[in-house]
């Protein structure tokens, strides 16, 4: 269990993963200093203020990824920092301004403040499987993907995979910076994340499930992997609470075809209308590789079965009138 009274900072706290990290930290007795872009935007923060013990142990701070030094107040006095703030966009007109700058400069901005704050013992960075799955040469169907895989920035540029590029540059820069400045950092690399939403709006990865239900397949993939947001949040906290935690942690679910996902949804929710995605199977991308998740399991994270995750996702979407 956690050290009662420890103070930690969570950046981008109103986001999908971050909200769950905040919730679990409060349950475990931490005091949380959370950064949001606009603490006066009640629609974006009321789900945080509604969490158990938020009144006593949650403080919100205004901070912007591109505003140098804007995280100082929030990080001051903290034992650890969870840096989750980063834009998730796949359609952009100006990748540099919309994605790369906030991801890259934002990460360095936060790490710079950590470097100047003697109380900070460890930084936990939320990266992505995006930074794992685009290496050169590309991953083959029989490959076993683990923490040693790194996406190739030049390949991302070539294929105009801007989100992957932004996350890759940010993680690479974070490793360089922490190495140069003797900062203890642990990185989490989750895949597509589903599970119940705490925030009132639809986020990118859960929207994927909505798309599949509506008969769309935005990535045109034959297979998808999903991991539960509660497992991802817990992995972040275990990365703080386990002194021996180090390096990167890949966290992803089993390979499931679009048809399998739909079958499971029909079984769970017989009354849910699920549109067919016929007619595009010829162009669908097949990506069947294995992912090794032993390392994150060794932190004490049991992965939630896909069926439970999907069920809880749909229940949550219905509750929030997002489906």
N, C-alpha and C positions, 0 to 999 in steps of 0.2 A: 504493500500500500504506500501511498505518497507520504512525503514529509508534510505534515500539516503546517500551513502557514507559509510555505514556499511561494515566492512571487515569480510569475513568468509572464512573458509578453507573447501575444498572438497577433501577427499582422494580417490584414485583410479579413478581419474576424467575422464579417457578415456573410462570407462565402460559404459554399456548400460543405467542404471538408472542415474549414476553420470553425464553423458554428458547432460542428460535432466535437472538435477538439476542445473548444471552450466548455461545452456541456460536460464532457468527461473530466476535464480538469477541475471544474467546480465540484462535481460529485466526489472527486478524490481529495478535496480539501485545499486546493491551491487558491491563491489570490491571483486573478488574471487581469493584466493590463492589456486591453485589446484596441488595435487601431482600425479605424474605418475612415473612408474618405470624407464623410459628412455626418458627424454625430447628431446633427439636427434633423436628418432625414428619417423621421420616425418609421416610415414603411420599411426601410432597410434594416433598422436596428431593433424593432420591437420584439422580434423573436429571441434576440439575445437577452434583452431586459426581462423577458418572461421566464428565463431559465431558473431552476431552483438555485437559491443562494446568490443569485445575481446581485440583489440589493446589497448584500454584505460584502461580496468578494469580487465583483466585476466592475472595472473602471474603463470607460471608453475614452479614447484619445483620437484627435484628428491627425491624420498623416497622409502624405501623398508620395507615391513611389519616386516621382521625379523631383521632389522638393528636398534638396540636400539638408540633412539635419532635422527633418521634420519628425523623425522617429525617436529623437533623443529623450523627450519627456516620458514616452511610453516605455522605453527600454531601461531607463534609469532605475537602479536598485533591483533589477530582475536577475534571477539565477540562470534563466535560460530564455531563449527566444525561438519561437516557432515562426518561420517565415513562409507564409502560404500565399501572400498577396502577389498575383500575377494575372494579366489578362488572358482569357481563354476565348480566342476568336479564330475562326477558320476562313472567313471571307473578309479580306481587308483590301483597302485601296492603297494605303500607305503602310506597308509592313514595318518600316523602321519606326515611325511615330506611334503606330497603334499597338505593336507587339514587342519589337526588339528592345526599344529604349526602356519601356516600363519593366520588362522582364530583367534585362541586363543591368541597367543603371539602378533600378530599384533594389536589386539583390546586393549590389556593391554598396549602395547607400545604407542599407540596413546593416550589412557586415561591418562597414566603417564605424557605425555607431557602436556596434558590439565590441569592436576593437578598443574603443575609447572608454568602454564601461567595464570597470574591473570586476563588478559583481557577476557578470555573465560567464558561466562555466561551459555552456554548450549551446550550439545552434542546431536546430533541426529544420532542414530545408525541404519543402515540398517540391519535388521535381516531377517527373512523369515517365511512363514507359515510352513516351515519344523520344526521350533521350537515349533509349536503349535499342529501339527496333529499326533504326535506319543506318546500320553500319555499312561499311564498304569492305569486302564484297557483301551484297545483300544476304539476308537470312534465307536459308533454304528450308524446305518442308520438314527435314529431319533434324534440324538444329535444335539444340537445347540452350535456350536463352537464359543467361544469368547476369549477375552484377558486373561482369567484366565487359559487357557489350556497350559500346558508345556510338551514338548516331554520328554520322559524318557531316559536318557543317557544309562542305562544298557540294555534297550530294543533295542536301536540303535546299541549297540555293538554286542549284541546277533544276530541281524538280519543283521549285517555288513552293516548297513545304514550309511556309513562313512560321507557323506555330511551332513546328518541330525545331526549326532553326532557332527561334527565340529561346525556347526552353533549353536547347543544347548549349547555346552560347552562355546562357545564365548559369547553368550548372558547371560548365567548364571554368567560367570566371570565378565562381564561388570556390571551387577546389583550389585554384591557383591562389586566390586571395587568402584563404584560410591557412594554406600551407606556408605562404610568405609571412603571415602574421601570427602563426602559432595558435590559431583558433580551433577548438575541438568542434567539428561539425559532423552530423550524421544526415544522410540524404534518403528520402523515401521516393521510390519510383512506382507510383500506382498506375494501373491501366484505366480503362473506362470505369467510372464509379457509379454505382446505383445504390438504392436503399432509400429509407425515408428522408424526406426533406424537412429541415427545420425552418429554412428561409421561405418567404411567401411566393417567390417567383421560380420559374423553371430555369434550371441551370443546364449547361450544354450537354453533359453526359447523360442526365436523366431524360433530356429531350429526345435523345436517340431512341429510347424505349417508346416514347410517344410516336416518333416517326415510324418505327417498325409496326406499331399497332395500326397506324394510318395508311400502311402500305407503301411507305417511302423507305429507301435505304441510302441515306446521304453519302456514305463512303463506298457504296456498291460492293461491300464485302460479303463474302459467302459465310464467313465465320466472324464471331465477335467474342471477346472475353470481357467479363465484368467482375468487379470486385466490390464488396459491400463497404459503404462509407463508414460504417461503425468499426469495421476491421481496420480500415485505413487510419481513422482517427486514433484508435487504440494503439496501432503500430507506432504512430508519432509519439505517443506518451510513453510507450515502452522504450522507445529510442532514447528518451530522456532518463527514464528511471533505471535503465540497465547500464551500470557503469562501463561494462565491456562492449556496449554497442559501438559499432564503428563502420565507416565507409558507407556504401549504398545498400539499400534494401528494396529489391524488386517485390512488388505485391500485386498479383493478378489472379484472375479466376481461370477455370477450365475453358477450353475451346468449345464453342457451341455454334452450330449452324443457325442461320436465321430461321429456318424451318423448325428446328428444335426449340428455339426460344418461343416461337408462336404456338407450338404444340403445348408447351408448358403453360403458357398464358391461357390457352383455351381450357386446359384442364383445371387451372386454378380459378378462372373466372368465366364459367360457361356462358354468362350473359353479356360478356364484353365483346363488342363487335371488332373483329380483327380483319383488316383488309388484306387481300392477297397481294403479294409482290411478284406476280407472274410476269413472264416476258422479259426479265432482265438477267436471267440466270446465265446466259451466254457471256455477258460482259463482266459478271461478278468476279472480283479478285479473290483468289484462294490463298489464304495465309494460314497454313496449319503448321505450327512449330510448337515445341514444348517450352514451358517456362518453369524454371527451377525456383520454388518458393521456400526451400528448406531454411534459408537464412532468416527470413522474417518469422517463420514458425518457431525458430529457436529463441526468438524474443518472447515467446509465449503468446503468439497471436494464432488463434484457431480460426480458420477461414469459414465464414458462414456459407451454408449450402446455397447454390444458385436459386433453388426453388423458394427458399425463405426470403432471399433478397428480392426476387421478382415480385413475390406476393406483397411484401411490405412496401415496395416501391409503388405498386398500383394502388394499394390502400391509401397511401400517403397522397398520391396524385389526386385521387377521388376526394379525399378530405379537403384538399386545398383547391378543389374545382379547377384542376389543371389538365383534366383529361376529358 
